[in-house]
Amino acid sequence: MASSSTYSHPEPTPSSSRSCNCDVFLSFRGEDTRKTFVDHLYSALVDRKISTYKDDETLPRGESIRPSLLEAIEASQIAVIIFSENYVDSSWCLEELAHIMKCKDERKLIVMPVFYDVVPSEVRKQEGEFGRGFAKQKARNINKVEIWRQALVDASEIAGWELLNLHESKDNDKIEAIQYAHYFTPGQLSRFCKIVSNMKKLRWLSLNLYNSPDETAIGPTFLSNELRYIGWHNYPRSPFTDQFQPMKLVTLKLSTSLQKQLWKGYKHLPRLKVLVLQDMKNLLNTPNFDGLPCLQKLILEHCKELQEIHPSLAKHTSVEYAKVSYCVKLRMFPAIVHMGKLETLEITYCHKSLEFPDITSNMESLRKLYLADIYGDNSSAIVNWTTMS
């Protein structure tokens, strides 16, 4: 993590060691990936309740790597190394890498490399821009360079993921992951969707497509059923296709989409845990939650045409966090019947006639209840909830 300390659980006090027993340790070059791929990866891991160490501090030039970072590596189960073009410019990154590979041999640490706009052969042979960065290290750290070189070779030979620049990718059907941000002109979004439609093995899709939504764009005719993560800003108006049955999908985040419905009819997504729909100005209703049995987090924000939350939410047994905000046409929140695991419920700034939902289930898990501009005769429901709690 050569430049970037964050945990997915409470941090220790300042006087204590900053290392922790984490599931995953992220090693990355901050200036390349901190605000793009790494932030998205970290959020996805946290959403899945995977404790993750991400260092958010920049080491001053010439300063040695902190012992707490090495301890954090030793205390982790998995190390994810994000190789990027400038990764080897940092001796801190290379020190992390060498310690990770040492722990792989001595402590059975699981190592998972990600090649972000570099290919494994460039890492293995120190070629291209990646190689030029490593050449500078030879003069600065002649006593360590061979250890670092061997660590690069060993790490590059581990099967991992390649995230390539979309414009340079000739074998789109071989890509497993996309992290992409771009300003689009009219017509470009449809062409981009055609490219995505050819990616049969895609597992990770994170797109921030800026400019005003394209009313004429046609969405992908095919999306990989291998997808685990989808984050898409400015998805076209067409629903997800009937072919799209991503049984392994864990996170679905859409913002500024033009869809009136996510998909037609019923979809069974047995592993989906996070559903976030924000600024969906045309969305009229939510999916049937019976098809999302493992859903834990539901966020509906600024969906100004949303009129109905599917009543199946009332009987959902896995939801832990539910937030509905600024859905100004929403008149009814489903009764809470079997939501025994619900920890946080936020309902704010919806239609003036929206009433507090009826509650008939045991709400022992509820820790936070936040209401704003909720109208109607809901006093009995709140009293009922208070009594059961």
TORLO-551376 format. One record per residue (C-alpha): x, y, z; residue in three letters. Coordinates in steps of 0.2 Angstrom, whole numbers, plus 5000, padded with zeros to 4 digits. Example, Ala and Ser with C-alpha at 12.3 -4.5 7.8 and 13.67 -1.06 7.14 Angstrom:
2
506249785039ala/506849955036ser/
end
This chain:
389
500050005000met/501350114997ala/500450275000ser/498850245007ser/497950165034ser/496250115034thr/495349965042tyr/493649895039ser/493349885058his/493750015072pro/495550075072glu/496650055088pro/497050195099thr/498550305093pro/499750225106ser/499450055100ser/500149965085ser/499249995069arg/499449825063ser/497849715064cys/497249535061asn/496449565045cys/495849455031asp/496549555017val/498049665015phe/498149785000leu/499849824992ser/499749964979phe/500450124972arg/499350264979gly/499550384965glu/499050254952asp/497550174960thr/497050244976arg/495650344970lys/495050224957thr/495250034957phe/495850014975val/494450124983asp/493150014973his/494049854978leu/494149904997tyr/492249954997ser/491749794989ala/492749695002leu/492049795016val/490249775009asp/490549585010arg/491149605029lys/492949555024ile/494149645036ser/495449735025thr/497049835028tyr/497249985017lys/498650105021asp/498150285018asp/499750375022glu/501150435011thr/502950385017leu/504150535016pro/505550515003arg/507050415011gly/506050355026glu/506050165029ser/504450065029ile/503550065046arg/503649905056pro/501749905058ser/501549885040leu/502549725040leu/501649665055glu/499949695046ala/500549585032ile/501049445044glu/499349455053ala/498349445036ser/497649295028gln/497749355010ile/498849485002ala/498249574986val/499649654976ile/499049784963ile/500449804951phe/500349964941ser/501450064930glu/502250164944asn/502250024957tyr/504149994957val/504450184958asp/504150164977ser/505450074987ser/504050055000trp/503049954988cys/504549844984leu/504849815003glu/503049765005glu/503149654990leu/504749564997ala/503949535014his/502349475006ile/503249344996met/504249295012lys/502649275021cys/501949165007lys/503449045009asp/503549045028glu/501749085034arg/500749015020lys/500049185016leu/498949175001ile/499549304987val/498349364974met/499149484960pro/498149604950val/498949684935phe/498249854932tyr/498749924915asp/500249814915val/500449634909val/501349494919pro/502749484907ser/503249664910glu/503249634929val/504249474927arg/505549544915lys/505449724922gln/505049784904glu/504249944897gly/503750084908glu/503749964923phe/505549914919gly/506150094917arg/505450124935gly/506349974942phe/508050034933ala/508050184944lys/507950074960gln/509549994955lys/510550154958ala/509650194974arg/509550024982asn/510949914975ile/510949804991asn/509149764989lys/508749764971val/509049574968glu/507849524982ile/506549644974trp/506849574957arg/506549394963gln/505049444972ala/504349524956leu/504749364946val/503949254959asp/502349364961ala/502149384942ser/502049194940glu/500549174951ile/498849164942ala/498049334944gly/496949464936trp/497349584922glu/496449744921leu/496849824904leu/496549994896asn/494949964886leu/495550054871his/497049944870glu/496249774873ser/496249664857lys/495549504866asp/494049574875asn/493349394878asp/494849364889lys/494649504901ile/494049474919glu/493949644925ala/493549824920ile/493849984930gln/493450124919tyr/493050314920ala/492750424905his/491750574898tyr/490650514885phe/489950604869thr/488250554861pro/488450384853gly/489950334862gln/488950244876leu/488150124864ser/489750084856arg/490550044873phe/489049934878cys/489349834862lys/491149804868ile/490549754885val/489349634877ser/490849534870asn/491649504887met/491049334891lys/492149304906lys/491949464915leu/491949454934arg/492149644939trp/491349794931leu/491549964938ser/491050104926leu/490950294929asn/490350364913leu/490150554914tyr/489150684905asn/487250694904ser/486350524902pro/486150464884asp/484350444881glu/484650354865thr/485950234871ala/485650044869ile/486249944884gly/487349784883pro/486449644873thr/487549524884phe/488249534902leu/489349394909ser/488549274921asn/490249264929glu/490049444936leu/490349464955arg/490249654956tyr/489349784945ile/489549974948gly/488850074934trp/488550264933his/487450314919asn/486750144913tyr/485650154898pro/483750144899arg/483549964894ser/483249834908pro/484549694911phe/484249554898thr/483349394901asp/484949304898gln/485849394912phe/485749274927gln/487349314937pro/487149174951met/488849234958lys/488449424959leu/488749494976val/488649684973thr/487549784962leu/487749974962lys/486850084949leu/486750274949ser/486050404937thr/485350254927ser/483850284915leu/483050114918gln/481150104923lys/481449934930gln/483049834933leu/482449684924trp/480849604918lys/479949484929gly/480949374942tyr/482749344944lys/483549234956his/485249304962leu/485649194977pro/487349274982arg/486849464980leu/487149554997lys/487249734992val/485949824981leu/486150014979val/485050124968leu/485450304967gln/484850454957asp/483750334946met/482650464939lys/481450344929asn/481450194941leu/479650144945leu/479849994956asn/481049874964thr/481449694960pro/480549554969asn/481649524985phe/481149344985asp/482449314972gly/483749404983leu/483849284998pro/485549345004cys/485249535003leu/486049625018gln/486149805012lys/484749905003leu/484950084998ile/483650184988leu/484150364986glu/483450504975his/482350384965cys/481050524961lys/479850414952glu/479950264963leu/478150224968gln/478250044976glu/479449944986ile/479049764982his/478049694997pro/479149544997ser/480449645007leu/479249635022ala/479649445024lys/481549465020his/482549375034thr/484349435029ser/484249625027val/485349715040glu/485349895033tyr/483949975024ala/483950165019lys/482550245008val/482850435005ser/482250574994tyr/481050454985cys/479750584984val/478350484976lys/478450334987leu/476950314998arg/477150155006met/478550055015phe/478149875017pro/477649805034ala/479049735043ile/478649545047val/480149445047his/481649565046met/482349505063gly/484149545058lys/483849725053leu/485149835062glu/484850005054thr/483250075046leu/483250255038glu/481750325030ile/481850515026thr/481150645014tyr/479850535004cys/478050575000his/477150675012lys/475850545015ser/477150405018leu/476750315034glu/477950225046phe/477850045042pro/476849915052asp/478049805063ile/477549635068thr/479249555070ser/480449545084asn/481649695082met/483049645094glu/484449685082ser/483849855078leu/485149985083arg/484750135073lys/483050205068leu/483150375059tyr/481550455052leu/481350625044ala/479750695036asp/478750535040ile/476850575041tyr/475250495045gly/474650415061asp/476150305064asn/476250325083ser/475550155086ser/476850075075ala/478250165084ile/477550115101val/477349935095asn/479149935089trp/479750005106thr/478849875116thr/479549735106met/481349805107ser/
end
